Amino acid sequence: MGVVVTDAEVTLADVLSLRLAIDAPLEDGTELVLRHRTTGVERDVRLGTPGARAREATVAVSLEPLELSAGRWDAYLRGAGGKRSRLRSVDPGFSLDHLDAYALCRRTLAYRSYRTRNGFLALKISDAEPVAEVRSIWFREGRFEVMGLLAYTGLEDDDSRHEAVLRLDRRQTSARLSATATVQGVRFHAAVSLVDVVGADPDAVASSGTWEPALEVEGVPTPLKLGSRLDDVDGKRRRLHYPSATVDGVPIRPCYTADDELRIEVGG
């Protein structure tokens, strides 16, 4: 079965839309099989014959009714005779603009299509709790600044302003620091003085410690963790390294956890 995905996208309505290059029309009874990479659970959808064109076909599969769980799902095609093969793809399946638009809706699960390193189609499914998605971080003029957008909150991407506060919590000592943040539509900007960060917990600056930032926004019922997941870079703790600043001899630098949540490391 000579089939290659040339375009793959999960639409805003959580429909997997595929354009296929084929050397013959798909036979009646052909199924798309999605297999969970960890558990081996499978879901299948009968495709039938999408069209009579011998070189191209389109497929649309609604994902929500399949009750797919979080994780990675590999895609296969299974013919009427039962033989199946992994579905090859030449589409990297990544568009930052599309991911931004997709994240504007309130969701419980986020679906994303992508091409594996070996060139096959797969789905990444993640829990989609409201978050503050980080796009820029920098130290300047003695401040820590962060910019980004609010994801999965259901707020409109317009010019309306929402009152907001950036909270920094140091779990080791239960210290807390807060600063006013700016939220317009779904875009946010927040800044906090590095002197205030060091001074907020003076008894602990000599030892290694971590501040956990969160954004409290008017109209959003729970604090939003700051993180970075709406891109194709996994494992940011290993891949992204920011320069540090020094305040009164104490080093400060932003970093990410293994779950791509933002932290501010002080001392150590």
N, C-alpha and C positions, 0 to 999 in steps of 0.2 A: 504494500500500500504506500505509494509515493505521495506523501502529504507533508507540507511544510507551512508553519504559521508565518505569515508575512506581516501581520498586524494583530496585536492583542491589547485589549483594554477592558477594564472593569468600569462600566458606566456609572453615572451618579445614582442610577436606580439599582445598582448591584447586579447588573447583567454582564456576563462575560461575553464580549463581542470579539469574534475571531474572523480574520480573513485568511483563507487557506489557498496555497498554490498546490494544485493536484494534477496528476498525470492522467486521471480518469475520474468520471463522476463517482462520488461515494455511493456504495451499494446500499440498497434498502436494508435497514437493520443495523447499520453502523452505530456504535455507541462511543460517547466520550466517557472515559473512566477517570475519576479523580481518586487518588490513593494517598492517605495520610502517611507521611514519611516515617513517623515514629510508631504509630499504633497499627498500621496496616489496614485500617478501616477504609472501605471503598464506597464510592457513590457513582452511579452510572446514569447517563441520560441518552436516550435513543435519538439519533440525529436524522435517520432516514436518508433521503436524497435531497440535499439542500438546493440543488439546481442542476440544470442540464449542461452548463458550460463546462468544458473539459479541462480548462486551465485554472479556474478560480471558483471558490465557493465561499459563502459567508455562513457563520453559525452564531446564534445568540442563545445563551443559556442563563436563565434566572438562577442565581446562586442561593438566595435566601431559602427557597423551599427544600434545598438539599440538606439543610441542617448541618453544615460543615462546622467543625470545631476549630479553635485556634491552632495554628501550626503551619507547616509546609505541606502542600498537596501537589503531587506530581501528576501530570496529565498523560493519558494514554488514549489511543484509538483501538477499538476492538471490532473486528469485522463480524459478519453474520456467522462465519464458521467458528468463532470463538478465539481466533488468533489475535493477539494484541501487541502493540508496539508503542514505545514512548513517542510523544508528539514533539517533533523537532520544531525549533523556532529560530527565526533570524531577527525578530523584533526584541530589542532590549527591554521594552515595556516600561519605560521610565519617562515621565514628564512632570517636572516640578509644578508647572502651572495647573496640570490636571489634578495632582495630589492636593494642591491648595484648595481648588474648587471642591474636590471630593470631601475635604475635611470641614467644610462649612456646615454640613448637615449634622444634626445630632444622630449618633449611631451607637450601637452596642458592639458591633463587629466591623472591622475595616478589611476589605478585600483588595488584594493587589496582585496583578499578573506580572510575571517577570521571566526572563530567560536565565536558566542555570548556567554555571560555568562551562558545562559540557554541551550547551546549545539546545536544551529542551525546555518546553513550556512548563511552568509551575505556578502555583498560587501561594501567596503568603497571606495568612489570615491572623489578625491581631485583635485583642480586646481594644475597644475604642472609647475609653473614658475621656472626658474633657481634659485637655492639657493646654499648657502654654508652650507652643512650639518655638524653639529658639532658632533664630536665623543669623544673628550677629552678636558677638561678645567682644568687649575691649576694655582695657584700662586706659584712662586718659584724664588728665587734670586731677589726679588723685581720687578718681572715682572708678567703681565697677559699673559698667553699663551693659544692658542687654536689650535686644529688640527681637520681635517675632510676631507671630499671629496666634490667635486663640483657635484651637481645633476641637471639633465635635461638641461645641457648646450650643449651637443653634442660633447664635447671635448673627445679625445681618452685617454684611460687609459694606457698610455705608459710612456716612460722616458723623453719625451719632457718637457722643462721648459718654463714657461710663466711668464712674468713680472707681479707683483701684488702688491697692496697696501691695507693695512687694514686702513679703515677710521672709526673714532669714532665721532659721532655727538651728541651734547647735545642740545636737542630740546628746553629746557627751556631758553637757552641764546644764541643759534645759534653758540656756540663754536665748534671748530673742531680740531681733533688731527689725525695724520696719522703716519704710520710706514710701513716699507717695509715688504712684506710677501713673502713666498716661495711657488710656485705652480709647482708640477711635475706631468704631466699627469692630473689627476683629484684630486690628493691629495694636501692638503694645510697645511701650518703651519705659524702661525703669532704670534708675541709677541710685547708687548708694555710696557714700563716702568711705574710702578704705580706712581712714582714721577712725571712723565710727565702728567699722567692723572689728578692728583691733581693740578699741576701747570698750566695746560692749561686753567683753569677757576677759578683763585684764589678768585674772589669776590663771588663765589657761593658755595664754599665748605662747608660752615657752614650749608647750608640748604639741604634738600633732593633733589637729582637730578639723572637723568638717562642718560647714554651714550648708543647710538644705534650703534653697529658695522655693517660694511658692507665691502665686499671684492670687489675691482676693479681689474679685471683680463684681461690681454691682450687677445684679441680674443672674449671676451664676451661683447656684446654691452651695457649692463646695470649693475649697481652695484648689487652684490649678498648679500641679507640679510643673516645673520647667524641665523640658527635655528636648530631644531632637530625633524624631523618627520619620518625618515625612520626606525622606530622601532614599538614596540607594547605598548609603554608607552604614554598614552594621559594625558594631564593635568600636565605637568612637573612643572608648577609654584607651585602646591600643593605638588607634590611628590618628587621633587629633591631640596635639600637644600645644598648649598655649604658653606664651612667655609669662613669667611671674613678675609681680611688683613687690617692692620691699617698703614697709612702713615701720619706722623705729626699729629697724633690724629684723623685722618679722616678715618672712616671705609669704605671699598670698598668690594663689593661682586658681583659675577655673579648671575643672576637669569633668569627665563623665563617669558614671557608674557602668557596670556591666549591662544594665538595662537602658543605657543611653539617657539617664536622668542627669541634669546638671548639678554640680556641687562646687563649693568654693573651699579649697583647702588652705588652712592657715597654720603657719608654723611647721615644725618637723624638718 
